[in-house]
Amino acid sequence: MSDTRRRVKVYTLNEERQWEDRGTGHVCCSEAASLTVTGEADGSVLLESRISPDTAYQKQQDTLIVWSEAENCDLALSFQEKAGCDEIWEKICQVQGKDPSVEITQDPVDESEEERFEDTPESGHLLELPPCEPERLEELAELVTSVLPSPVRREKLALALLSSGYIRKLLQLFRASEEADDRRGLQQLYQIVRGLLFLNKATLFEVMFSDDCIMDVVGCLEYEPALLQPKSHREFLTKTARFREVIPITDSELRQKIHQTYRVQYIQDIILPTQSVFEDNFLSTLSSFIFFNKVEIVSMLQEDEKFLTEVFAQLTDEATEDSKRRELVNFFKEFCAFSQTLQPQNRDAFFKTLANLGILPALEIGMEDVQVKAAATDIFSYLVEFSPSMVREFVMQEPQQADDDVLLINVVIKQMICDSDPELGGAVQLMGLLRTLIDPENMLAPASKTEKSEFLSFFYKYCMHVLTAPLLANTAEEDPDNFQTAQLLALILELLTFCVEHHSYHIKSYIMTRDLLRRVLTLMNSRHSFLALCALRFMRRIIGLKDEYYNRYIVKGNLFEPVINALLDNGTRYNLLNSAIIELFEFIRVEDIKSLIAHIVDNFTTALESIEYVQTFKGLKGRYEQEKERQSRGFSRSDAKKSDLVWIFVFTHVH
């Protein structure tokens, strides 16, 4: 058996039933009947898999081979060329003694199931299908339902459907039944077509999702028996969700692939939402079908340089109409989302292409439009994930040509602030984006020190006031009533707490010059306990640094007062707020932070002496008294030494 090398992508299926990229390389089938994929980047072995006689290999969409090696180990090879896939498939079939014309070598069934069916009449040949006639639909529906528990019978039914062209006959019958308004027949067709999807066979999907069949498949799925009136999925797909080409796509194959992917995604997400893990497993091949379609779409678009150049030309043209700009930006948003299906090195190449074409400056145009701003923010998020350094370099150039309010990074911050419901995740995602940008850990050498200093100086000068504006606005007088506002303030405090830990100089200067901690601690009175805890956590992180500049700032401003008031107001309730405040003072005691201990004991002993359920405050007082005693002994020794020196001086001069 001679070695055969073909370029492939290796995928594995994770616990969330999503395909993960493992890299690109070249596959060969050795004489020892093993599939080996060697990485093209560094020559490492990406995959080494022996072709087992009992493993079920499945060929999908002409360029894909899928199989399982263990109970929770699903693998896929996606070939660049159909010829390479065909050749490796022939090698696999040769090892297993199968005809290469089959789409699956065998089913992964246990012995008991094979024994159960080996003596049945249908085990040696295709299942016999009833004639495709209205009066036989109930019989067919029962047959489809009966085979679902058995992998062997599912495969036999799929082969029977394919060999006889039965699916197209079935869809022709659907059209006739709909014209005749045969409601019972249409409901039986719903059960049949839904069952065919749950057969989980890629070969069936290729027929059912072809241009001439897919809308009839959707039509069958409109007649769910439990509904009084059929759904209007076809009307939505053909009228409401019409595909708009931002730039004419001349490649008919690409256009067809985009249409198909959207419609199949609609079937999966809207028409057939899975009700259980059981059903989800039955639709795993459907997820794979969509995933690899998206990979192919992104690859085809990325390779079409003329198309991308034309899109960018219109996007950067200030004369482009608002409606057209919305379409262009939303196109790039979807394009970036699809790119997440690519393997890392191809995804990097994709974003480099966008960067070279000028995606970042292009996003600045038309930001006054709400839809454009939302889509541009999503694209910005993808770019930050790809290369924080590239984004930082770009945003630092903006002040030379723009006002603070329209800086791209400030637009992102305001988008986060304006998120109507932070709990839904938009604000959380954007906060994570900002954290990535200002995290010194990803400011890599050799230019890390310069990049860190320059970018943080830029951020604190041009952006920090935008980030803290909601905090300052909602801590001037009363506690924010609105729960969503409280959530937003909690997110901002979380980011500021991160800054305290990682930006020693810049955040310290910002806090002290704006008396920020005092404003934050007004939130200790919040009716929202999570917000009070966020405020306390901010102070705890500052004290944890054991920085005397911070300590003097806290003492001078008497900033323990709101914390102690919150502790006393909490009373005898043993809750998270109580524990967090006690932990703060216990840290000060254990670390023996003398300036803070002295301030607490001098100013709050009377208020705290009633708290006896913990020994923390007695311990603070003990530390305080020990320090006073030590200082007193030190002064006594110093006075004695001075007295001795006086007597020596007198004695010397007398004699």
SULJOUR-V879328 format. One record per residue. N is the residue number from 1. SS is DSSP state (alpha for helix, beta for strand, coil for the rest). Layout:
n;ss
N;SS
N;SS
This chain:
n;ss
1;coil
2;coil
3;coil
4;coil
5;coil
6;beta
7;beta
8;beta
9;beta
10;beta
11;beta
12;beta
13;beta
14;coil
15;coil
16;coil
17;coil
18;coil
19;beta
20;beta
21;beta
22;beta
23;beta
24;beta
25;beta
26;beta
27;beta
28;beta
29;beta
30;coil
31;coil
32;coil
33;coil
34;beta
35;beta
36;beta
37;beta
38;beta
39;beta
40;coil
41;coil
42;coil
43;coil
44;coil
45;beta
46;beta
47;beta
48;beta
49;beta
50;beta
51;coil
52;coil
53;coil
54;coil
55;coil
56;coil
57;beta
58;beta
59;beta
60;beta
61;coil
62;coil
63;coil
64;beta
65;beta
66;beta
67;beta
68;beta
69;beta
70;beta
71;coil
72;coil
73;beta
74;beta
75;beta
76;beta
77;beta
78;beta
79;beta
80;coil
81;coil
82;alpha
83;alpha
84;alpha
85;alpha
86;alpha
87;alpha
88;alpha
89;alpha
90;alpha
91;alpha
92;alpha
93;alpha
94;alpha
95;alpha
96;alpha
97;coil
98;coil
99;coil
100;coil
101;coil
102;coil
103;coil
104;beta
105;coil
106;coil
107;coil
108;coil
109;coil
110;coil
111;alpha
112;alpha
113;alpha
114;alpha
115;alpha
116;alpha
117;alpha
118;alpha
119;coil
120;coil
121;alpha
122;alpha
123;alpha
124;alpha
125;coil
126;coil
127;coil
128;coil
129;coil
130;coil
131;coil
132;coil
133;coil
134;alpha
135;alpha
136;alpha
137;alpha
138;alpha
139;alpha
140;alpha
141;alpha
142;alpha
143;alpha
144;alpha
145;alpha
146;alpha
147;alpha
148;coil
149;coil
150;coil
151;alpha
152;alpha
153;alpha
154;alpha
155;alpha
156;alpha
157;alpha
158;alpha
159;alpha
160;alpha
161;alpha
162;alpha
163;alpha
164;coil
165;coil
166;alpha
167;alpha
168;alpha
169;alpha
170;alpha
171;alpha
172;alpha
173;alpha
174;alpha
175;alpha
176;alpha
177;alpha
178;alpha
179;alpha
180;coil
181;coil
182;coil
183;alpha
184;alpha
185;alpha
186;alpha
187;alpha
188;alpha
189;alpha
190;alpha
191;alpha
192;alpha
193;alpha
194;alpha
195;alpha
196;alpha
197;alpha
198;alpha
199;coil
200;coil
201;coil
202;alpha
203;alpha
204;alpha
205;alpha
206;alpha
207;alpha
208;alpha
209;coil
210;coil
211;coil
212;coil
213;coil
214;alpha
215;alpha
216;alpha
217;alpha
218;alpha
219;alpha
220;alpha
221;coil
222;coil
223;coil
224;coil
225;coil
226;coil
227;coil
228;coil
229;coil
230;coil
231;coil
232;coil
233;alpha
234;alpha
235;alpha
236;alpha
237;alpha
238;alpha
239;alpha
240;alpha
241;coil
242;coil
243;coil
244;coil
245;coil
246;coil
247;coil
248;coil
249;coil
250;coil
251;coil
252;alpha
253;alpha
254;alpha
255;alpha
256;alpha
257;alpha
258;alpha
259;alpha
260;alpha
261;alpha
262;alpha
263;alpha
264;alpha
265;alpha
266;alpha
267;alpha
268;alpha
269;alpha
270;alpha
271;alpha
272;coil
273;coil
274;coil
275;coil
276;coil
277;alpha
278;alpha
279;alpha
280;alpha
281;alpha
282;alpha
283;coil
284;alpha
285;alpha
286;alpha
287;alpha
288;alpha
289;alpha
290;alpha
291;alpha
292;alpha
293;alpha
294;alpha
295;alpha
296;alpha
297;alpha
298;alpha
299;alpha
300;alpha
301;alpha
302;alpha
303;alpha
304;coil
305;alpha
306;alpha
307;alpha
308;alpha
309;alpha
310;alpha
311;alpha
312;alpha
313;alpha
314;alpha
315;alpha
316;coil
317;coil
318;coil
319;coil
320;coil
321;coil
322;alpha
323;alpha
324;alpha
325;alpha
326;alpha
327;alpha
328;alpha
329;alpha
330;alpha
331;alpha
332;alpha
333;alpha
334;alpha
335;alpha
336;alpha
337;alpha
338;alpha
339;alpha
340;coil
341;coil
342;coil
343;coil
344;alpha
345;alpha
346;alpha
347;alpha
348;alpha
349;alpha
350;alpha
351;alpha
352;alpha
353;alpha
354;alpha
355;alpha
356;alpha
357;alpha
358;coil
359;alpha
360;alpha
361;alpha
362;alpha
363;alpha
364;coil
365;coil
366;coil
367;coil
368;coil
369;coil
370;alpha
371;alpha
372;alpha
373;alpha
374;alpha
375;alpha
376;alpha
377;alpha
378;alpha
379;alpha
380;alpha
381;alpha
382;alpha
383;alpha
384;alpha
385;alpha
386;alpha
387;coil
388;alpha
389;alpha
390;alpha
391;alpha
392;alpha
393;alpha
394;alpha
395;alpha
396;alpha
397;alpha
398;alpha
399;coil
400;coil
401;coil
402;coil
403;coil
404;alpha
405;alpha
406;alpha
407;coil
408;alpha
409;alpha
410;alpha
411;alpha
412;alpha
413;alpha
414;alpha
415;alpha
416;alpha
417;alpha
418;coil
419;coil
420;coil
421;coil
422;alpha
423;alpha
424;alpha
425;coil
426;alpha
427;alpha
428;alpha
429;alpha
430;alpha
431;alpha
432;alpha
433;alpha
434;alpha
435;alpha
436;alpha
437;alpha
438;alpha
439;coil
440;alpha
441;alpha
442;alpha
443;coil
444;coil
445;coil
446;coil
447;coil
448;alpha
449;alpha
450;alpha
451;alpha
452;alpha
453;alpha
454;alpha
455;alpha
456;alpha
457;alpha
458;alpha
459;alpha
460;alpha
461;alpha
462;alpha
463;coil
464;alpha
465;alpha
466;alpha
467;alpha
468;alpha
469;alpha
470;alpha
471;alpha
472;alpha
473;alpha
474;coil
475;coil
476;coil
477;coil
478;coil
479;coil
480;coil
481;coil
482;coil
483;alpha
484;alpha
485;alpha
486;alpha
487;alpha
488;alpha
489;alpha
490;alpha
491;alpha
492;alpha
493;alpha
494;alpha
495;alpha
496;alpha
497;alpha
498;alpha
499;alpha
500;alpha
501;alpha
502;alpha
503;coil
504;alpha
505;alpha
506;alpha
507;alpha
508;alpha
509;alpha
510;alpha
511;alpha
512;alpha
513;alpha
514;coil
515;coil
516;alpha
517;alpha
518;alpha
519;alpha
520;alpha
521;alpha
522;alpha
523;alpha
524;alpha
525;alpha
526;coil
527;coil
528;coil
529;alpha
530;alpha
531;alpha
532;alpha
533;alpha
534;alpha
535;alpha
536;alpha
537;alpha
538;alpha
539;alpha
540;alpha
541;alpha
542;alpha
543;alpha
544;alpha
545;coil
546;coil
547;coil
548;alpha
549;alpha
550;alpha
551;alpha
552;alpha
553;alpha
554;alpha
555;alpha
556;alpha
557;coil
558;coil
559;coil
560;coil
561;alpha
562;alpha
563;alpha
564;alpha
565;alpha
566;alpha
567;alpha
568;alpha
569;alpha
570;alpha
571;coil
572;coil
573;coil
574;coil
575;coil
576;alpha
577;alpha
578;alpha
579;alpha
580;alpha
581;alpha
582;alpha
583;alpha
584;alpha
585;alpha
586;alpha
587;alpha
588;alpha
589;alpha
590;alpha
591;alpha
592;coil
593;coil
594;alpha
595;alpha
596;alpha
597;alpha
598;alpha
599;alpha
600;alpha
601;alpha
602;alpha
603;alpha
604;alpha
605;alpha
606;alpha
607;alpha
608;alpha
609;coil
610;coil
611;coil
612;coil
613;coil
614;coil
615;coil
616;alpha
617;alpha
618;alpha
619;alpha
620;alpha
621;alpha
622;alpha
623;alpha
624;alpha
625;alpha
626;alpha
627;alpha
628;alpha
629;alpha
630;alpha
631;alpha
632;alpha
633;alpha
634;alpha
635;alpha
636;alpha
637;alpha
638;alpha
639;alpha
640;alpha
641;alpha
642;alpha
643;alpha
644;alpha
645;alpha
646;alpha
647;alpha
648;alpha
649;alpha
650;alpha
651;alpha
652;alpha
653;alpha
654;alpha
655;coil
